[in-house]
Amino acid sequence: MAQATQEFGEWPLKRLMTEVCGSGHKSADDLTRAQATEAFERILAGEPDPTTLGAFWLSNRWKRNTPEELGAYVDAMCERVEYAEPDVDPVDCGANYDGKGRSAILGVAAGAVAAAAGTPVVVHSGDRVPTQKQDAYKHVLDELGVRTELTPADSADMVDETGFGFYSQPEFNPAIDDLFDRRDMMGVRSFVNTIETLANPAGASVHLGSFYHLAFAKKVVDTFVASEFHDLDRVLMFQGMEGYDDVRPGYTKVAEWDAVGGSDGEEAGSGGASFDDFEIETAEYGMDLEEADLAVDDVAADSAEITEAVLAGDRDGAFADAVAVNAALRIYAREDADSIEQGLETAREVIDDGSAMGVLEALRGF
């Protein structure tokens, strides 16, 4: 990691620990935007010693970050991201970068289906990121023979040519990638695991993500509102398997936000009228599946095999249904369908007519 060469303000991490955020989860204070910005700039410059950095990350974890803090961290990160916007405006899929370990990754297949339906999709990940270091988008695409070692400009071209694009974290977000070793030594997640999923390297106006609890979806929306860098039009989040952007079978909570608030005194974030949450039941779509039905032994290899089989129309049942509903959510997120049901109908059509498989073939040829 590069050594610090820049000038900072009055808030080294040790002082923040002793005077602001390090006194425990009940008595710690929150950082101001200026303090959070300086703290993360110091971290990205490699300035804090490992002990202080670890303590700072843990104190943030214990006290729980505010949207203002996360917004400042996001903005400091985004100043260092290499953005490459395609001509189309895709859905940005922000799955957790440390991957999945038990169930299939369905987002490649779902993204290809959505792309075939006219909804461009962008996914992004690292390569076995701490803490879990499990399989992510990159590894499924590698198994499918799709290039993943791409510059951001190449990734943008991939979106425009195929409707689906992969952005590699080491290429578009090297400042976060440089934190790999220090994050690995931590052993537990820090706020970096949250903000890296919000990088939005294609500059999309729609973000799709997942949550374990609705409170996290609200915090993500409020983080985007607090960010001075991002200017999103829409966010759609749902309860995902293993925290990934694969919707959970059965009963699932969905959160939806549109950037129409903030005028005439209306609150712009999750407390405003533009934020809504609702429930869906996959059984209502004629799907008889449970999470156990989507379990696999080798996540990357099995996910790739499932992806190809579903797109080719050679597989029905639980995996085909799960891919279709995840594609429908992507189509609905961009408002290319008026409802999830309409998106589901479109998804099944492009699988049946071979268009979805054509996207995978185009990706392999890119």
C-alpha positions, 0 to 999 in steps of 0.5 A: 500500500502506498505511503501517505504523502498528502496533508490531512486535517486535525483528526487522525484515527487515534484521536477519533477513537479517543474523542469520538467513536471509540468508547463503546456502542452505547456511549460513542459519538457519530463522526461528522461528515468532515471527520469521516471524510478525513478518516477514510482519506487517511485510510486510503492513503495508507497512513494509519498503523494496522492496530489503529486502523483495525480498532477504528473499523471495529468501533464503526462496526460496534456503534453502527454507521450513520448514513452521513458517515457512509455517504462521506466514505462513499464519496471519498471512495468515488473520487478514486473510482475510474468511471466508464459509462456506457451509452445505455443506462443500465441497472447497477447490481451491487451484490456483496463482494465476499460472495456466496458459499452455499447457493447458486449465483443466479445474477449472471443468468438473470442479467442475461435474461434482463439484457435480452428483454431490453434492460441492460445490466451491470455487475461488479465484484472483486476476486474472493474479497475478505472476509468470506472470500467466496465465489462472486460474479467474477468466478461464475463468468470465468467458468462460463468463458467470459472475459473478466480482466477488463479495463473500465472502458472495456466493461462499458463497451461490453454493456453496449455490445451485449446488454450485460457488463462486468466491472472488475474491482481491481481495475475500476476501484484500485484504492479499495482493492489495495486494502485487501491485506488489511481487511483480510487481517481484520477477520470480520466485515467493516464498512468497506464491505458496504460501500464497495457495493455502492461504487456504481462504476457505470454511473447507472441511475438505478441501483439494485441490491439486497438486505437481511433486514429492512433497516439496512435497505433504508440505510442504503437509500439514506446513504445515497441521499447523503452522498454528494457524488451519487445522483440516483433516480431509483433504488430497488432492494430485496431480501437476498440469499446469503446477502447476495442479489438473488431473491429469496424464495418464498416470502420476501420483503422488497424495498423501493425508492424513487428520487422524487422527494425533497421538494416542498419540505418532503423528506427525500430519503427512506422516511419520505413518501417516495420510499415503500416496502412490500412483500412478494410470495414466489408461490403467487407466481406459480413457483414451488421452490425453497432456498434448499432447492437452490443449494449447490456443491461448487458455487462457481462451477455449478452456477455456470452450468445452471446458467447455461442450461437455463438460458438454453432452455434445457432446464426447468424447475426451481433454478429456471423459476429462480432465474426468471423471477430475478430477471423480472426484478431487474426489468422492474427495477429499471421500470421496463415493466410496470410490475414484477408479474409483467417482467416475469412474463417477458423474462420467460419469453426471451428464454423461450425464443433463444434471445437470452442464450444469445446474450451469453454467446455475445458475452463469450465472443466479446 
